[in-house]
Amino acid sequence: MLEVVDLTVAYGPVMALHGVSLTVADSSITTVLGANGAGKTTLVRTISGLVRPRSGSVRLDGRDITRLAPEEIARLGVAHVPQGQAVLAELTVDENLRLGGLWRRDPNGQRRALAEAYELFPPLASRRHLAAFSLSGGERQMLTIGRALVARSQVLLLDEPSLGLARLVLVQIMARIKTLVLERGLTVLLIEQNAKSALSVADQAMVLHLGKVVAQGAAHQLLTEEGLRHAYLGF
């Protein structure tokens, strides 16, 4: 579904990614792990068109999307959920969710997508008419993910969904993401620092260190490699 080939990205003289390659299979979760400054957010921003690479390519279902504008990539089915619970605080929960499907031309489809978002995240349903600033951190994260899902995307790019969340809330959100993959065939690229929680739901994993790939393979294998865990994953 998603393929990154030999991607190199620089901010002026500073190299952020060095020849990174990654394949995300259809209807699966691939997690990219690493410490702050590893290049994780740069990778996902490049995939969604917010950052232009110096070299390399990004392909979606075989189509080269490397030089497309972010809105074109979104319309092709790639939803980017940035870190930091990015909601529009003055709008209601319902208005935030509807923004996800703003470009859609099928009202019936949009209504179904909204209903599914509320079903997936029940706390949002009881708060649908409240302003987003009144939500807890976990509820805001649910809202940002729900808004992306209302767009009916094929690929979900999740950047640090665990940031600032209590462990119980994080476990709930990870479980619901896994449900989406199993039941709806969603393809997920999960960017995380919380290695344990990410590896527990992922099929494949990649570890970045200073913009370079230092490990790649099945998530359960990386979870059991003690030397790798201690050196790069912090547990």
C-alpha positions as CSV (number, residue, x, y, z in Angstrom):
1,M,0.0,0.0,0.0
2,L,2.7,2.5,1.0
3,E,6.4,2.3,-0.1
4,V,9.2,4.7,0.8
5,V,12.4,4.2,-1.3
6,D,15.8,5.6,-0.4
7,L,14.4,8.8,1.1
8,T,16.9,11.6,2.0
9,V,15.7,14.8,3.6
10,A,17.7,17.8,4.8
11,Y,16.9,21.0,6.6
12,G,19.6,23.3,5.1
13,P,22.9,21.7,6.0
14,V,21.3,19.3,8.5
15,M,20.5,15.8,7.3
16,A,17.3,14.5,8.8
17,L,16.9,11.3,6.9
18,H,19.6,9.3,5.2
19,G,18.4,6.8,2.5
20,V,15.4,5.5,4.5
21,S,13.4,2.7,2.8
22,L,10.1,1.3,4.2
23,T,7.2,-0.8,3.0
24,V,3.8,-0.8,4.7
25,A,1.6,-3.7,3.7
26,D,-2.1,-3.3,3.0
27,S,-4.3,-3.8,6.1
28,S,-1.4,-3.8,8.5
29,I,0.3,-1.7,11.2
30,T,3.9,-0.7,10.8
31,T,5.5,1.2,13.6
32,V,8.6,3.5,13.3
33,L,10.4,3.9,16.6
34,G,13.2,6.0,17.9
35,A,14.2,8.8,20.3
36,N,13.6,12.5,19.9
37,G,15.6,13.7,16.8
38,A,15.6,10.3,15.2
39,G,13.7,11.6,12.1
40,K,10.4,10.0,12.8
41,T,8.2,13.1,12.4
42,T,10.3,14.2,9.3
43,L,9.5,10.8,7.7
44,V,5.7,11.1,8.2
45,R,5.7,14.8,7.1
46,T,7.5,13.9,3.9
47,I,5.1,11.1,3.2
48,S,2.1,13.5,3.6
49,G,3.7,16.1,1.3
50,L,4.5,18.7,4.0
51,V,8.3,18.3,3.5
52,R,10.0,17.9,0.2
53,P,12.8,15.3,0.0
54,R,16.2,15.9,-1.4
55,S,16.0,12.5,-3.1
56,G,14.1,9.2,-3.0
57,S,10.4,8.5,-3.6
58,V,7.1,7.8,-1.9
59,R,4.5,5.5,-3.6
60,L,0.9,4.9,-2.7
61,D,-0.5,1.7,-4.1
62,G,2.1,1.9,-6.9
63,R,1.6,5.6,-7.7
64,D,4.4,8.1,-7.1
65,I,3.1,10.8,-4.8
66,T,6.5,12.3,-3.9
67,R,5.9,15.7,-5.4
68,L,2.2,16.0,-4.9
69,A,0.7,18.8,-2.8
70,P,-0.6,17.7,0.7
71,E,-4.2,18.2,-0.2
72,E,-3.8,16.0,-3.3
73,I,-2.2,13.3,-1.2
74,A,-5.1,13.6,1.3
75,R,-7.7,13.1,-1.4
76,L,-5.9,10.0,-2.6
77,G,-6.6,8.5,0.8
78,V,-3.7,9.4,3.1
79,A,-4.7,10.9,6.5
80,H,-2.0,12.5,8.6
81,V,-2.7,12.8,12.4
82,P,0.0,15.1,13.7
83,Q,1.3,14.9,17.3
84,G,-0.1,17.3,19.9
85,Q,-3.8,16.6,19.8
86,A,-4.4,19.1,17.0
87,V,-8.1,20.0,17.4
88,L,-9.8,23.3,16.6
89,A,-10.6,24.2,20.2
90,E,-13.4,26.7,19.6
91,L,-15.4,24.3,17.4
92,T,-17.6,21.5,18.8
93,V,-16.7,17.8,18.7
94,D,-19.2,17.3,15.9
95,E,-17.9,20.3,13.9
96,N,-14.3,19.0,14.2
97,L,-15.3,15.6,13.0
98,R,-17.3,17.0,10.0
99,L,-14.2,18.8,8.9
100,G,-12.6,15.5,8.1
101,G,-15.2,14.9,5.4
102,L,-15.4,18.4,4.1
103,W,-14.2,17.5,0.7
104,R,-16.6,14.5,0.3
105,R,-19.5,14.9,-2.1
106,D,-21.7,12.1,-0.7
107,P,-23.8,13.3,2.3
108,N,-25.0,9.7,3.1
109,G,-21.4,8.5,3.2
110,Q,-20.4,11.3,5.4
111,R,-23.2,10.6,7.9
112,R,-22.1,6.9,8.0
113,A,-18.5,7.9,8.6
114,L,-19.6,10.2,11.5
115,A,-21.7,7.5,13.0
116,E,-18.8,5.0,12.8
117,A,-16.4,7.5,14.5
118,Y,-18.8,7.9,17.4
119,E,-19.2,4.2,17.6
120,L,-15.5,3.7,17.7
121,F,-14.9,6.4,20.3
122,P,-18.0,6.4,22.6
123,P,-16.7,9.3,24.8
124,L,-17.0,11.6,21.8
125,A,-20.7,10.8,21.3
126,S,-21.7,12.1,24.7
127,R,-19.7,15.3,24.1
128,R,-20.6,15.9,20.5
129,H,-22.1,19.4,21.2
130,L,-19.3,20.5,23.5
131,A,-16.4,22.7,22.4
132,A,-13.2,20.7,21.9
133,F,-11.3,22.8,24.4
134,S,-13.4,21.1,27.2
135,L,-12.1,17.6,26.3
136,S,-9.4,15.7,28.2
137,G,-6.1,14.9,26.5
138,G,-7.3,11.4,25.7
139,E,-10.5,12.6,24.2
140,R,-8.7,15.2,22.1
141,Q,-6.5,12.4,20.7
142,M,-9.6,10.3,19.9
143,L,-11.1,13.4,18.1
144,T,-8.0,13.9,15.9
145,I,-8.0,10.2,14.9
146,G,-11.8,10.2,14.4
147,R,-11.6,13.3,12.2
148,A,-9.0,11.5,10.0
149,L,-11.3,8.5,9.8
150,V,-14.3,10.5,8.7
151,A,-12.3,11.3,5.5
152,R,-12.5,7.5,4.7
153,S,-8.8,7.3,4.2
154,Q,-6.9,4.1,3.1
155,V,-3.7,5.0,5.0
156,L,-3.5,6.5,8.5
157,L,-0.3,8.3,9.5
158,L,-0.3,8.5,13.3
159,D,2.5,10.7,14.8
160,E,3.1,10.1,18.5
161,P,-0.5,9.4,19.6
162,S,0.7,8.4,23.1
163,L,2.1,11.9,23.8
164,G,0.8,13.1,27.1
165,L,-1.7,10.3,27.6
166,A,-2.3,8.1,30.6
167,R,-1.5,4.5,30.1
168,L,-5.1,3.3,30.3
169,V,-6.2,5.8,27.6
170,L,-3.3,4.8,25.4
171,V,-4.2,1.1,25.7
172,Q,-7.8,1.9,24.7
173,I,-6.7,4.0,21.6
174,M,-4.2,1.3,20.5
175,A,-6.9,-1.4,20.8
176,R,-9.3,0.6,18.7
177,I,-6.7,1.2,16.0
178,K,-6.0,-2.5,15.8
179,T,-9.8,-3.0,15.4
180,L,-9.9,-0.7,12.4
181,V,-7.1,-2.7,10.7
182,L,-8.8,-6.0,11.3
183,E,-12.4,-4.9,10.6
184,R,-12.0,-2.2,8.0
185,G,-8.7,-3.1,6.3
186,L,-7.1,0.2,7.3
187,T,-3.3,0.6,6.7
188,V,-1.5,2.3,9.6
189,L,2.0,3.9,9.9
190,L,2.5,4.5,13.6
191,I,5.2,6.9,14.7
192,E,6.1,6.3,18.4
193,Q,8.5,6.7,21.3
194,N,6.5,4.4,23.5
195,A,8.1,1.2,22.0
196,K,6.3,-1.4,24.1
197,S,2.8,-0.2,23.3
198,A,3.6,0.3,19.6
199,L,5.2,-3.1,19.2
200,S,2.3,-4.8,21.0
201,V,-0.1,-3.9,18.2
202,A,2.2,-3.6,15.1
203,D,2.9,-6.2,12.5
204,Q,6.2,-4.7,11.3
205,A,8.6,-2.3,12.9
206,M,11.5,-0.1,12.0
207,V,13.9,1.7,14.3
208,L,15.4,5.1,13.3
209,H,18.6,6.6,14.9
210,L,19.8,10.0,13.8
211,G,18.0,9.6,10.5
212,K,19.2,6.2,9.6
213,V,17.5,2.8,9.8
214,V,19.3,0.7,12.4
215,A,16.8,-2.2,12.6
216,Q,13.8,-3.5,10.7
217,G,11.6,-6.6,10.8
218,A,8.6,-8.3,12.4
219,A,7.4,-6.4,15.5
220,H,7.5,-9.5,17.8
221,Q,11.2,-10.1,16.8
222,L,12.3,-6.6,17.7
223,L,10.4,-6.8,20.9
224,T,12.5,-9.8,22.0
225,E,15.9,-8.6,20.8
226,E,17.4,-7.5,24.2
227,G,20.5,-5.7,22.8
228,L,18.4,-3.6,20.4
229,R,15.8,-2.8,23.1
230,H,18.4,-1.5,25.5
231,A,20.4,0.4,22.9
232,Y,17.5,2.2,21.1
233,L,14.2,1.5,22.6
234,G,14.8,2.3,26.3
235,F,13.5,-0.9,28.0
